[in-house]
Amino acid sequence: MTRRAADGLQRAFFLWTIAGTSLIVAAAAGAAVVEVFRGTADAGTFVWGMIGIAALLESLVLFAVGLRLRHRYLNQVQSYDSRGDYLADDGSRRPRIPLLGDGQATQNIHNQSLGGN
């Protein structure tokens, strides 16, 4: 799998993280935003209101860009070339084929029994 394809989804998650942080700032300035829209804000409240409005717009834009990156990543055709090499054989005779997408998948089960010993 190419490095660029893996970064597409990671960039989307990163943008959503920043968008969430901006939403927290917008929520903190929520009362000031309401007063700005009502026209009853004094100077300090007006500044906080503008910061809240800017943070809200920023979060909406970052969320939309993250959705676009995620959409582009999910619509990318996965092939044998883009999914990565087969993992090294450990002698257990179990097939260790990488999953489509990350190329580094391994089995996470190590002889677990259902009964308690």
Steps between C-alpha positions, in 0.01 A plus 500: 500500500632840420584741775277767345187285531562432869552869565162589345299341777740618770472856371121475514512389864750776580274763343202369696703526821578864429135561405390356834739727684363798308148396597603507865624857454178592320293348782699694759419822313139399437333768710719765341403378153132534589555854626688594182208380289251686722711816478527543877870412537749740657863516379635197688197287427516602134861375477407169665200474271715547192745238629207262556359561153843451341553178698159370394568574134846346526361181651238472226760545226743252658223246545400534134862468383543192721189345349635571152836335583325200654270467199796512262688240709205261518434524127860419413526161332699256711713255303776249570755774433341753735434270794861414580724197514415172663623474857795280587430133572543413868489120447150452646360397158215748539442736210584859597353700216482875551156654495408740226586843624795504735734221387622444856213296645589201716287253688448602859392160635759282674348163593224642717270242650133555579510313829673628811806305618 
